[in-house]
Amino acid sequence: MHLNKPLVPKDPEGNLQVISIGRVSTPTQPLANVDASHDYVVRLLQAAYSGKMSVKRFGECASGMLAERATIQEALELIESGLVDVVAAEDLSRIYRNPQFQFAFVHTCV
């Protein structure tokens, strides 16, 4: 993984604070897919960052077209607190499927 800017914790003495978001759409999809999505994110970050990380994993079985989901609300609260260094997902559609919701989420992260 190539980054234009190195990952650096906001707290120089602390761990890199990471939020990983995973989702499956239907009950027929194994929830293990959410764990696999988180594992993928962690492997990518470990390849780009050699320091210590604290990873908060958010995952659920819900439609990506729904804006109001408990896990996303909790993730947004953490992001807005300013305590998060990195927000990552295997794919943007793991967060939302609706482009309007995706744009708003990314805008909040930035």
C-alpha positions as CSV (number, residue, x, y, z in Angstrom):
1,M,0.0,0.0,0.0
2,H,1.4,3.3,-1.0
3,L,0.5,6.5,0.9
4,N,1.3,10.0,-0.2
5,K,1.4,11.0,3.5
6,P,2.7,8.7,6.2
7,L,0.3,7.6,9.0
8,V,0.9,9.5,12.2
9,P,-1.1,9.3,15.4
10,K,-2.6,12.6,16.6
11,D,-1.1,11.7,20.0
12,P,2.6,11.2,19.4
13,E,2.9,9.0,22.5
14,G,-0.2,6.9,21.6
15,N,-1.4,4.3,19.2
16,L,-2.8,5.0,15.8
17,Q,-6.6,5.2,16.4
18,V,-8.3,3.3,13.6
19,I,-12.0,2.7,12.8
20,S,-12.7,-0.3,10.4
21,I,-16.1,-0.6,8.9
22,G,-17.6,-3.8,7.5
23,R,-21.1,-4.8,6.4
24,V,-23.1,-7.5,4.8
25,S,-26.5,-6.8,3.2
26,T,-28.5,-9.9,3.9
27,P,-28.9,-12.6,6.5
28,T,-27.9,-15.2,3.9
29,Q,-24.4,-13.6,3.7
30,P,-22.1,-15.0,6.4
31,L,-21.1,-12.5,9.1
32,A,-17.6,-14.0,8.7
33,N,-17.4,-11.7,5.6
34,V,-17.4,-8.7,8.0
35,D,-14.5,-10.2,9.9
36,A,-12.7,-10.9,6.7
37,S,-13.2,-7.3,5.6
38,H,-11.7,-6.0,8.9
39,D,-8.8,-8.4,8.6
40,Y,-8.1,-7.0,5.1
41,V,-8.0,-3.5,6.4
42,V,-5.7,-4.4,9.3
43,R,-3.3,-6.2,6.9
44,L,-3.1,-3.1,4.6
45,L,-2.5,-0.7,7.5
46,Q,0.2,-3.0,9.0
47,A,1.9,-2.9,5.6
48,A,1.9,0.9,5.7
49,Y,2.4,1.6,9.4
50,S,4.9,-0.2,11.7
51,G,3.7,1.4,15.0
52,K,1.0,0.3,17.4
53,M,-2.6,0.5,16.4
54,S,-5.9,0.4,18.2
55,V,-8.6,-0.8,15.9
56,K,-12.3,-0.3,16.6
57,R,-14.3,-2.7,14.4
58,F,-17.8,-1.7,13.3
59,G,-19.8,-4.3,11.5
60,E,-23.4,-5.4,10.9
61,C,-25.9,-7.0,8.6
62,A,-27.9,-4.2,7.1
63,S,-28.7,-2.6,3.8
64,G,-26.1,-0.2,2.6
65,M,-28.9,2.0,1.4
66,L,-30.0,2.8,4.9
67,A,-28.6,6.1,6.3
68,E,-29.6,5.6,9.9
69,R,-27.7,2.6,11.2
70,A,-26.5,2.3,14.8
71,T,-23.0,1.3,13.9
72,I,-22.5,4.2,11.5
73,Q,-23.9,6.7,14.0
74,E,-21.5,5.4,16.6
75,A,-18.6,5.6,14.1
76,L,-19.6,9.2,13.2
77,E,-19.6,10.2,16.8
78,L,-16.1,8.9,17.3
79,I,-14.9,10.6,14.0
80,E,-16.5,13.9,15.1
81,S,-14.8,13.7,18.5
82,G,-11.5,14.2,16.7
83,L,-9.9,11.1,18.4
84,V,-9.7,9.0,15.3
85,D,-6.6,9.0,13.0
86,V,-7.8,6.6,10.3
87,V,-11.2,5.4,9.0
88,A,-10.9,2.5,6.6
89,A,-13.1,0.0,4.8
90,E,-12.4,-2.7,2.3
91,D,-14.6,-0.9,-0.1
92,L,-16.7,2.3,0.2
93,S,-19.8,0.3,-0.4
94,R,-19.2,-1.4,3.0
95,I,-20.1,1.9,4.6
96,Y,-22.9,3.0,2.3
97,R,-24.2,2.0,-1.2
98,N,-25.9,5.4,-1.8
99,P,-23.4,7.9,-3.3
100,Q,-25.0,10.8,-1.5
101,F,-24.5,9.0,1.9
102,Q,-20.9,8.0,0.9
103,F,-20.0,11.6,0.0
104,A,-21.4,12.9,3.3
105,F,-19.6,10.3,5.3
106,V,-16.2,10.9,3.6
107,H,-16.7,14.7,4.0
108,T,-17.2,14.1,7.7
109,C,-14.0,12.1,7.9
110,V,-12.0,14.7,6.1
